[in-house]
Every structure is written in C-alpha cells, then in structure tokens.
Amino acid sequence: MSFLDFIEKLQKKPRYVRVQIMWAVVIVCMLFILIGWLWSLGNTMNLATTQSQEQKSVMENLKDIPSLWQSLSAGVGNVFNSLNETINNSQTSPSSTPSATPTARPKEVLPTE
C-alpha cells in the first residue's frame, strides 16, 4: 500500500472521519514538537548554569587586572623615568657615547588593588 493509495482511501471517507484523523495527526505532531522543546530546554538550562559558573570564575580573575588608568599612568611613568635617565646620563658624561649593551633597569610592576 503506497502513500497515494492511503490518501485516496482517506478522501473516500466521510468528512467527520477525515476531521478526526486530521486532529489525531495534529496532536501527535504537536506532542513530538513539545517533547523536543522540553528536552532542548533542559539542555539549555544546564548549559546556562555551567556558563554562569565559568563567568563567575572569569570575573574573579579580572579583579587582579589593573584598571586602564593604572596602566596608562604606569606607562607614562616609565617614559618619564627613561627620559630622566637619558638626560641625567647625557649631563654627567657628554663626551661618552651610548654603549651597545643596555643598562639594567629595575623591572616596574603595574599596581594592583
């Protein structure tokens, strides 16, 4: 029995039977859709709680990062310190040429709160 034979048999039935079959098919299809939606909703909720926990840990790690103002002030401070050192070196020994090896400076660390 092919699908076309089934359709022809269905067309020969009285209208009230065709309407009953139509609503039965609609209900079965909607049940499949509802079950699929509920299943995916459960997966989505589990994924949301996992992402929420990951976001909390990321936010805790971000507290250790200095602010933009702290970073800029430290960078500008480094520029001024290197300019001051260059000026001081040029004033103390004007005849000396800069050496090929850089002078060791203490490593500056950005402030954290």
Summary of the structure (lengths in Angstrom):
residues: 113
radius of gyration: 38.0
end to end distance: 78.1
largest distance: 113.4
contacts: 194
relative contact order: 0.06
helix: 73%
strand: 0%
